[in-house]
Structures are given as C-alpha cells and as structure tokens.
C-alpha cells in the first residue's frame, strides 16, 4: 500500500543527492579558481597601489560585492513575503466563513445568503457527485441524520405550539 509513496520518496531523495553531488563537483573547482583569482587580484593591487592601498582596494571591492549581495537578498525576501501575504489574503478571501460573515453583515442578509448558496450549489453538487461512490455510506448516514433531525425539530416545535 505504501510502496508507491516510498518509491517516490526514494527517487526524490536520490535525485536530490545526485543534484547536490553534481553541484559539489562543480562548486569545489570553482571555489579554488575564485581563490586564485582573488590572490592574483591582491597581488596586482599590491604591486600597482602598494601594500596599504592595494589591500584597502581589495577590501573595498569585497565590501561592494557584499552590499550588493545583501541588497539582492533583501529584495528577494521582500518579494517572497509579498507573494506569501497575497496568497494568505487570497486564501482568507476564499474561505467560506468569510463569505458567510460578509453576507451576515449586509443589509439584506437573507438575499445575500440565498445568492451565496446559488453560487456555491453547482460546485458543491459536482463535488458530492464525484465523491459519491466512495462516500455513499457517509451520504446515506447524513441523509438519515438530517431526516431524523428534521422530525425531532418538527415534533419539538409542534409540542411547543400546543
């Protein structure tokens, strides 16, 4: 029963490991090459500008690079937060309880609730019909429960009128 799920997890983990090892095989020589480029840059700056100003120039280059990376990371984080905020707002607007609360706060409560039911009925019916075969016992039980509840309410309200 769980074999397909475990197989997918195993394949996903294997793919991640292969990707990580591929990245590592590229990143290690790239890091070594970057180290030699930095060493050559420091050597050149020290030869052209002298040891003090050469090292300060290299430090300035790294400072500019780090500030640019920081600004880029902040921008990406702000974009991610904005997308997450929009998704949360969209999910909150899509919640049925929000629609019901708005309908209850409107001036024509019954009309708003009827309109909401009219809009939701086709989707709800399609969903019920799609899931009906596997949920048949639940649907029968719900129907019987509603019938019993309506009879109890009817008997209770008839008893109060007399």
mmCIF file of the C-alpha atoms, coordinates in Angstrom:
data_MODEL
# 
_entry.id   MODEL 
# 
loop_
_atom_site.group_PDB 
_atom_site.id 
_atom_site.type_symbol 
_atom_site.label_atom_id 
_atom_site.label_alt_id 
_atom_site.label_comp_id 
_atom_site.label_asym_id 
_atom_site.label_entity_id 
_atom_site.label_seq_id 
_atom_site.pdbx_PDB_ins_code 
_atom_site.Cartn_x 
_atom_site.Cartn_y 
_atom_site.Cartn_z 
_atom_site.occupancy 
_atom_site.B_iso_or_equiv 
_atom_site.pdbx_formal_charge 
_atom_site.auth_seq_id 
_atom_site.auth_comp_id 
_atom_site.auth_asym_id 
_atom_site.auth_atom_id 
_atom_site.pdbx_PDB_model_num 
ATOM 1   C CA . UNK A 1 1   ? 0.000   0.000  0.000  1.00 0.00 ? 1   UNK A CA 1 
ATOM 2   C CA . UNK A 1 2   ? 2.776   2.447  0.899  1.00 0.00 ? 2   UNK A CA 1 
ATOM 3   C CA . UNK A 1 3   ? 5.215   1.084  -1.670 1.00 0.00 ? 3   UNK A CA 1 
ATOM 4   C CA . UNK A 1 4   ? 4.446   3.695  -4.392 1.00 0.00 ? 4   UNK A CA 1 
ATOM 5   C CA . UNK A 1 5   ? 4.811   6.506  -1.872 1.00 0.00 ? 5   UNK A CA 1 
ATOM 6   C CA . UNK A 1 6   ? 8.090   5.131  -0.547 1.00 0.00 ? 6   UNK A CA 1 
ATOM 7   C CA . UNK A 1 7   ? 9.361   4.637  -4.111 1.00 0.00 ? 7   UNK A CA 1 
ATOM 8   C CA . UNK A 1 8   ? 8.586   8.282  -4.942 1.00 0.00 ? 8   UNK A CA 1 
ATOM 9   C CA . UNK A 1 9   ? 10.353  9.446  -1.785 1.00 0.00 ? 9   UNK A CA 1 
ATOM 10  C CA . UNK A 1 10  ? 13.335  7.245  -2.576 1.00 0.00 ? 10  UNK A CA 1 
ATOM 11  C CA . UNK A 1 11  ? 13.510  8.608  -6.135 1.00 0.00 ? 11  UNK A CA 1 
ATOM 12  C CA . UNK A 1 12  ? 13.200  12.201 -4.906 1.00 0.00 ? 12  UNK A CA 1 
ATOM 13  C CA . UNK A 1 13  ? 15.963  11.722 -2.330 1.00 0.00 ? 13  UNK A CA 1 
ATOM 14  C CA . UNK A 1 14  ? 18.162  10.026 -4.912 1.00 0.00 ? 14  UNK A CA 1 
ATOM 15  C CA . UNK A 1 15  ? 17.610  12.896 -7.352 1.00 0.00 ? 15  UNK A CA 1 
ATOM 16  C CA . UNK A 1 16  ? 18.481  15.453 -4.660 1.00 0.00 ? 16  UNK A CA 1 
ATOM 17  C CA . UNK A 1 17  ? 21.663  13.573 -3.756 1.00 0.00 ? 17  UNK A CA 1 
ATOM 18  C CA . UNK A 1 18  ? 22.695  13.369 -7.411 1.00 0.00 ? 18  UNK A CA 1 
ATOM 19  C CA . UNK A 1 19  ? 21.990  17.072 -7.885 1.00 0.00 ? 19  UNK A CA 1 
ATOM 20  C CA . UNK A 1 20  ? 23.894  18.013 -4.732 1.00 0.00 ? 20  UNK A CA 1 
ATOM 21  C CA . UNK A 1 21  ? 26.889  15.877 -5.718 1.00 0.00 ? 21  UNK A CA 1 
ATOM 22  C CA . UNK A 1 22  ? 26.870  17.455 -9.194 1.00 0.00 ? 22  UNK A CA 1 
ATOM 23  C CA . UNK A 1 23  ? 26.787  20.921 -7.674 1.00 0.00 ? 23  UNK A CA 1 
ATOM 24  C CA . UNK A 1 24  ? 29.600  19.978 -5.292 1.00 0.00 ? 24  UNK A CA 1 
ATOM 25  C CA . UNK A 1 25  ? 31.735  18.646 -8.170 1.00 0.00 ? 25  UNK A CA 1 
ATOM 26  C CA . UNK A 1 26  ? 31.344  22.000 -9.946 1.00 0.00 ? 26  UNK A CA 1 
ATOM 27  C CA . UNK A 1 27  ? 31.498  24.233 -6.861 1.00 0.00 ? 27  UNK A CA 1 
ATOM 28  C CA . UNK A 1 28  ? 34.772  22.912 -5.445 1.00 0.00 ? 28  UNK A CA 1 
ATOM 29  C CA . UNK A 1 29  ? 36.933  23.672 -8.509 1.00 0.00 ? 29  UNK A CA 1 
ATOM 30  C CA . UNK A 1 30  ? 35.061  26.962 -8.941 1.00 0.00 ? 30  UNK A CA 1 
ATOM 31  C CA . UNK A 1 31  ? 35.869  27.945 -5.340 1.00 0.00 ? 31  UNK A CA 1 
ATOM 32  C CA . UNK A 1 32  ? 39.542  27.061 -5.844 1.00 0.00 ? 32  UNK A CA 1 
ATOM 33  C CA . UNK A 1 33  ? 39.621  29.098 -9.076 1.00 0.00 ? 33  UNK A CA 1 
ATOM 34  C CA . UNK A 1 34  ? 37.949  32.039 -7.295 1.00 0.00 ? 34  UNK A CA 1 
ATOM 35  C CA . UNK A 1 35  ? 40.617  31.831 -4.588 1.00 0.00 ? 35  UNK A CA 1 
ATOM 36  C CA . UNK A 1 36  ? 43.403  32.055 -7.167 1.00 0.00 ? 36  UNK A CA 1 
ATOM 37  C CA . UNK A 1 37  ? 41.650  34.977 -8.891 1.00 0.00 ? 37  UNK A CA 1 
ATOM 38  C CA . UNK A 1 38  ? 41.423  36.765 -5.547 1.00 0.00 ? 38  UNK A CA 1 
ATOM 39  C CA . UNK A 1 39  ? 45.079  36.062 -4.808 1.00 0.00 ? 39  UNK A CA 1 
ATOM 40  C CA . UNK A 1 40  ? 46.059  37.380 -8.229 1.00 0.00 ? 40  UNK A CA 1 
ATOM 41  C CA . UNK A 1 41  ? 43.908  40.463 -7.688 1.00 0.00 ? 41  UNK A CA 1 
ATOM 42  C CA . UNK A 1 42  ? 45.514  41.145 -4.322 1.00 0.00 ? 42  UNK A CA 1 
ATOM 43  C CA . UNK A 1 43  ? 48.994  40.640 -5.823 1.00 0.00 ? 43  UNK A CA 1 
ATOM 44  C CA . UNK A 1 44  ? 48.192  43.002 -8.714 1.00 0.00 ? 44  UNK A CA 1 
ATOM 45  C CA . UNK A 1 45  ? 46.654  45.647 -6.419 1.00 0.00 ? 45  UNK A CA 1 
ATOM 46  C CA . UNK A 1 46  ? 49.654  45.487 -4.081 1.00 0.00 ? 46  UNK A CA 1 
ATOM 47  C CA . UNK A 1 47  ? 52.079  45.854 -7.000 1.00 0.00 ? 47  UNK A CA 1 
ATOM 48  C CA . UNK A 1 48  ? 50.170  48.766 -8.565 1.00 0.00 ? 48  UNK A CA 1 
ATOM 49  C CA . UNK A 1 49  ? 48.961  50.633 -5.473 1.00 0.00 ? 49  UNK A CA 1 
ATOM 50  C CA . UNK A 1 50  ? 51.302  49.482 -2.752 1.00 0.00 ? 50  UNK A CA 1 
ATOM 51  C CA . UNK A 1 51  ? 50.502  47.141 0.127  1.00 0.00 ? 51  UNK A CA 1 
ATOM 52  C CA . UNK A 1 52  ? 48.314  49.531 2.124  1.00 0.00 ? 52  UNK A CA 1 
ATOM 53  C CA . UNK A 1 53  ? 46.153  50.932 -0.674 1.00 0.00 ? 53  UNK A CA 1 
ATOM 54  C CA . UNK A 1 54  ? 46.127  47.635 -2.563 1.00 0.00 ? 54  UNK A CA 1 
ATOM 55  C CA . UNK A 1 55  ? 44.652  45.781 0.405  1.00 0.00 ? 55  UNK A CA 1 
ATOM 56  C CA . UNK A 1 56  ? 42.205  48.631 1.016  1.00 0.00 ? 56  UNK A CA 1 
ATOM 57  C CA . UNK A 1 57  ? 41.118  48.492 -2.640 1.00 0.00 ? 57  UNK A CA 1 
ATOM 58  C CA . UNK A 1 58  ? 40.536  44.730 -2.436 1.00 0.00 ? 58  UNK A CA 1 
ATOM 59  C CA . UNK A 1 59  ? 38.609  45.195 0.821  1.00 0.00 ? 59  UNK A CA 1 
ATOM 60  C CA . UNK A 1 60  ? 36.509  47.883 -0.878 1.00 0.00 ? 60  UNK A CA 1 
ATOM 61  C CA . UNK A 1 61  ? 35.716  45.536 -3.769 1.00 0.00 ? 61  UNK A CA 1 
ATOM 62  C CA . UNK A 1 62  ? 34.577  42.855 -1.326 1.00 0.00 ? 62  UNK A CA 1 
ATOM 63  C CA . UNK A 1 63  ? 32.554  45.426 0.610  1.00 0.00 ? 63  UNK A CA 1 
ATOM 64  C CA . UNK A 1 64  ? 30.746  46.499 -2.575 1.00 0.00 ? 64  UNK A CA 1 
ATOM 65  C CA . UNK A 1 65  ? 30.120  42.857 -3.516 1.00 0.00 ? 65  UNK A CA 1 
ATOM 66  C CA . UNK A 1 66  ? 28.740  42.072 -0.049 1.00 0.00 ? 66  UNK A CA 1 
ATOM 67  C CA . UNK A 1 67  ? 26.470  45.161 -0.059 1.00 0.00 ? 67  UNK A CA 1 
ATOM 68  C CA . UNK A 1 68  ? 25.128  44.219 -3.493 1.00 0.00 ? 68  UNK A CA 1 
ATOM 69  C CA . UNK A 1 69  ? 24.503  40.641 -2.343 1.00 0.00 ? 69  UNK A CA 1 
ATOM 70  C CA . UNK A 1 70  ? 22.775  41.917 0.799  1.00 0.00 ? 70  UNK A CA 1 
ATOM 71  C CA . UNK A 1 71  ? 20.525  44.268 -1.218 1.00 0.00 ? 71  UNK A CA 1 
ATOM 72  C CA . UNK A 1 72  ? 19.667  41.450 -3.630 1.00 0.00 ? 72  UNK A CA 1 
ATOM 73  C CA . UNK A 1 73  ? 18.852  39.077 -0.758 1.00 0.00 ? 73  UNK A CA 1 
ATOM 74  C CA . UNK A 1 74  ? 16.637  41.703 0.924  1.00 0.00 ? 74  UNK A CA 1 
ATOM 75  C CA . UNK A 1 75  ? 14.798  42.346 -2.342 1.00 0.00 ? 75  UNK A CA 1 
ATOM 76  C CA . UNK A 1 76  ? 14.171  38.614 -2.847 1.00 0.00 ? 76  UNK A CA 1 
ATOM 77  C CA . UNK A 1 77  ? 12.969  38.264 0.746  1.00 0.00 ? 77  UNK A CA 1 
ATOM 78  C CA . UNK A 1 78  ? 10.580  41.207 0.373  1.00 0.00 ? 78  UNK A CA 1 
ATOM 79  C CA . UNK A 1 79  ? 9.208   39.735 -2.875 1.00 0.00 ? 79  UNK A CA 1 
ATOM 80  C CA . UNK A 1 80  ? 8.742   36.355 -1.194 1.00 0.00 ? 80  UNK A CA 1 
ATOM 81  C CA . UNK A 1 81  ? 6.969   37.963 1.759  1.00 0.00 ? 81  UNK A CA 1 
ATOM 82  C CA . UNK A 1 82  ? 4.715   39.961 -0.600 1.00 0.00 ? 82  UNK A CA 1 
ATOM 83  C CA . UNK A 1 83  ? 3.791   36.788 -2.516 1.00 0.00 ? 83  UNK A CA 1 
ATOM 84  C CA . UNK A 1 84  ? 3.107   34.950 0.751  1.00 0.00 ? 84  UNK A CA 1 
ATOM 85  C CA . UNK A 1 85  ? 0.968   37.844 2.008  1.00 0.00 ? 85  UNK A CA 1 
ATOM 86  C CA . UNK A 1 86  ? -1.028  37.878 -1.250 1.00 0.00 ? 86  UNK A CA 1 
ATOM 87  C CA . UNK A 1 87  ? -1.531  34.113 -1.057 1.00 0.00 ? 87  UNK A CA 1 
ATOM 88  C CA . UNK A 1 88  ? -2.699  34.354 2.567  1.00 0.00 ? 88  UNK A CA 1 
ATOM 89  C CA . UNK A 1 89  ? -5.136  37.147 1.677  1.00 0.00 ? 89  UNK A CA 1 
ATOM 90  C CA . UNK A 1 90  ? -6.458  35.182 -1.306 1.00 0.00 ? 90  UNK A CA 1 
ATOM 91  C CA . UNK A 1 91  ? -6.904  32.082 0.860  1.00 0.00 ? 91  UNK A CA 1 
ATOM 92  C CA . UNK A 1 92  ? -8.656  34.140 3.532  1.00 0.00 ? 92  UNK A CA 1 
ATOM 93  C CA . UNK A 1 93  ? -10.991 35.631 0.927  1.00 0.00 ? 93  UNK A CA 1 
ATOM 94  C CA . UNK A 1 94  ? -11.727 32.158 -0.453 1.00 0.00 ? 94  UNK A CA 1 
ATOM 95  C CA . UNK A 1 95  ? -12.752 30.774 2.939  1.00 0.00 ? 95  UNK A CA 1 
ATOM 96  C CA . UNK A 1 96  ? -16.480 30.085 3.109  1.00 0.00 ? 96  UNK A CA 1 
ATOM 97  C CA . UNK A 1 97  ? -16.703 31.594 6.578  1.00 0.00 ? 97  UNK A CA 1 
ATOM 98  C CA . UNK A 1 98  ? -15.570 34.970 5.185  1.00 0.00 ? 98  UNK A CA 1 
ATOM 99  C CA . UNK A 1 99  ? -18.386 34.901 2.625  1.00 0.00 ? 99  UNK A CA 1 
ATOM 100 C CA . UNK A 1 100 ? -20.902 33.968 5.320  1.00 0.00 ? 100 UNK A CA 1 
ATOM 101 C CA . UNK A 1 101 ? -19.694 36.741 7.631  1.00 0.00 ? 101 UNK A CA 1 
ATOM 102 C CA . UNK A 1 102 ? -19.970 39.286 4.810  1.00 0.00 ? 102 UNK A CA 1 
ATOM 103 C CA . UNK A 1 103 ? -23.456 38.031 3.995  1.00 0.00 ? 103 UNK A CA 1 
ATOM 104 C CA . UNK A 1 104 ? -24.471 38.335 7.652  1.00 0.00 ? 104 UNK A CA 1 
ATOM 105 C CA . UNK A 1 105 ? -23.160 41.896 7.796  1.00 0.00 ? 105 UNK A CA 1 
ATOM 106 C CA . UNK A 1 106 ? -25.014 43.018 4.665  1.00 0.00 ? 106 UNK A CA 1 
ATOM 107 C CA . UNK A 1 107 ? -28.286 44.934 4.846  1.00 0.00 ? 107 UNK A CA 1 
ATOM 108 C CA . UNK A 1 108 ? -30.184 42.177 3.005  1.00 0.00 ? 108 UNK A CA 1 
ATOM 109 C CA . UNK A 1 109 ? -28.967 39.126 4.930  1.00 0.00 ? 109 UNK A CA 1 
ATOM 110 C CA . UNK A 1 110 ? -31.404 36.602 3.517  1.00 0.00 ? 110 UNK A CA 1 
ATOM 111 C CA . UNK A 1 111 ? -30.847 37.749 -0.076 1.00 0.00 ? 111 UNK A CA 1 
ATOM 112 C CA . UNK A 1 112 ? -27.079 37.613 0.354  1.00 0.00 ? 112 UNK A CA 1 
ATOM 113 C CA . UNK A 1 113 ? -27.235 34.119 1.837  1.00 0.00 ? 113 UNK A CA 1 
ATOM 114 C CA . UNK A 1 114 ? -29.510 32.907 -0.980 1.00 0.00 ? 114 UNK A CA 1 
ATOM 115 C CA . UNK A 1 115 ? -27.171 34.388 -3.602 1.00 0.00 ? 115 UNK A CA 1 
ATOM 116 C CA . UNK A 1 116 ? -24.191 32.750 -1.905 1.00 0.00 ? 116 UNK A CA 1 
ATOM 117 C CA . UNK A 1 117 ? -25.986 29.395 -1.872 1.00 0.00 ? 117 UNK A CA 1 
ATOM 118 C CA . UNK A 1 118 ? -26.876 29.761 -5.567 1.00 0.00 ? 118 UNK A CA 1 
ATOM 119 C CA . UNK A 1 119 ? -23.235 30.395 -6.451 1.00 0.00 ? 119 UNK A CA 1 
ATOM 120 C CA . UNK A 1 120 ? -21.928 27.531 -4.307 1.00 0.00 ? 120 UNK A CA 1 
ATOM 121 C CA . UNK A 1 121 ? -24.561 24.915 -5.168 1.00 0.00 ? 121 UNK A CA 1 
ATOM 122 C CA . UNK A 1 122 ? -23.232 23.796 -8.598 1.00 0.00 ? 122 UNK A CA 1 
ATOM 123 C CA . UNK A 1 123 ? -19.670 23.321 -7.312 1.00 0.00 ? 123 UNK A CA 1 
ATOM 124 C CA . UNK A 1 124 ? -20.873 21.558 -4.179 1.00 0.00 ? 124 UNK A CA 1 
ATOM 125 C CA . UNK A 1 125 ? -23.146 19.254 -6.155 1.00 0.00 ? 125 UNK A CA 1 
ATOM 126 C CA . UNK A 1 126 ? -20.351 18.398 -8.598 1.00 0.00 ? 126 UNK A CA 1 
ATOM 127 C CA . UNK A 1 127 ? -18.010 17.660 -5.714 1.00 0.00 ? 127 UNK A CA 1 
ATOM 128 C CA . UNK A 1 128 ? -20.570 15.454 -3.985 1.00 0.00 ? 128 UNK A CA 1 
ATOM 129 C CA . UNK A 1 129 ? -21.324 13.571 -7.195 1.00 0.00 ? 129 UNK A CA 1 
ATOM 130 C CA . UNK A 1 130 ? -17.630 12.981 -7.871 1.00 0.00 ? 130 UNK A CA 1 
ATOM 131 C CA . UNK A 1 131 ? -17.056 11.583 -4.415 1.00 0.00 ? 131 UNK A CA 1 
ATOM 132 C CA . UNK A 1 132 ? -20.444 9.855  -4.074 1.00 0.00 ? 132 UNK A CA 1 
ATOM 133 C CA . UNK A 1 133 ? -19.341 6.286  -4.893 1.00 0.00 ? 133 UNK A CA 1 
ATOM 134 C CA . UNK A 1 134 ? -16.667 6.116  -2.225 1.00 0.00 ? 134 UNK A CA 1 
ATOM 135 C CA . UNK A 1 135 ? -18.628 8.201  0.287  1.00 0.00 ? 135 UNK A CA 1 
ATOM 136 C CA . UNK A 1 136 ? -22.005 6.549  -0.221 1.00 0.00 ? 136 UNK A CA 1 
ATOM 137 C CA . UNK A 1 137 ? -22.292 5.269  3.380  1.00 0.00 ? 137 UNK A CA 1 
ATOM 138 C CA . UNK A 1 138 ? -21.454 8.738  4.676  1.00 0.00 ? 138 UNK A CA 1 
ATOM 139 C CA . UNK A 1 139 ? -24.031 10.366 2.385  1.00 0.00 ? 139 UNK A CA 1 
ATOM 140 C CA . UNK A 1 140 ? -26.731 7.863  3.392  1.00 0.00 ? 140 UNK A CA 1 
ATOM 141 C CA . UNK A 1 141 ? -25.894 8.418  7.047  1.00 0.00 ? 141 UNK A CA 1 
ATOM 142 C CA . UNK A 1 142 ? -26.023 12.185 6.593  1.00 0.00 ? 142 UNK A CA 1 
ATOM 143 C CA . UNK A 1 143 ? -29.390 11.903 4.851  1.00 0.00 ? 143 UNK A CA 1 
ATOM 144 C CA . UNK A 1 144 ? -30.821 9.716  7.596  1.00 0.00 ? 144 UNK A CA 1 
ATOM 145 C CA . UNK A 1 145 ? -29.405 12.065 10.224 1.00 0.00 ? 145 UNK A CA 1 
ATOM 146 C CA . UNK A 1 146 ? -30.995 15.084 8.548  1.00 0.00 ? 146 UNK A CA 1 
ATOM 147 C CA . UNK A 1 147 ? -34.317 13.269 8.290  1.00 0.00 ? 147 UNK A CA 1 
ATOM 148 C CA . UNK A 1 148 ? -34.242 12.308 11.980 1.00 0.00 ? 148 UNK A CA 1 
ATOM 149 C CA . UNK A 1 149 ? -33.176 15.816 12.970 1.00 0.00 ? 149 UNK A CA 1 
ATOM 150 C CA . UNK A 1 150 ? -35.959 17.420 10.940 1.00 0.00 ? 150 UNK A CA 1 
ATOM 151 C CA . UNK A 1 151 ? -38.517 15.079 12.520 1.00 0.00 ? 151 UNK A CA 1 
ATOM 152 C CA . UNK A 1 152 ? -37.219 15.869 16.005 1.00 0.00 ? 152 UNK A CA 1 
ATOM 153 C CA . UNK A 1 153 ? -37.333 19.607 15.350 1.00 0.00 ? 153 UNK A CA 1 
ATOM 154 C CA . UNK A 1 154 ? -40.820 19.290 13.896 1.00 0.00 ? 154 UNK A CA 1 
ATOM 155 C CA . UNK A 1 155 ? -42.028 17.305 16.920 1.00 0.00 ? 155 UNK A CA 1 
ATOM 156 C CA . UNK A 1 156 ? -40.375 19.757 19.290 1.00 0.00 ? 156 UNK A CA 1 
ATOM 157 C CA . UNK A 1 157 ? -41.877 22.819 17.621 1.00 0.00 ? 157 UNK A CA 1 
ATOM 158 C CA . UNK A 1 158 ? -45.328 21.178 17.347 1.00 0.00 ? 158 UNK A CA 1 
ATOM 159 C CA . UNK A 1 159 ? -45.177 20.311 21.036 1.00 0.00 ? 159 UNK A CA 1 
ATOM 160 C CA . UNK A 1 160 ? -44.438 23.925 21.946 1.00 0.00 ? 160 UNK A CA 1 
ATOM 161 C CA . UNK A 1 161 ? -47.354 25.321 19.983 1.00 0.00 ? 161 UNK A CA 1 
ATOM 162 C CA . UNK A 1 162 ? -49.926 23.231 21.818 1.00 0.00 ? 162 UNK A CA 1 
# 
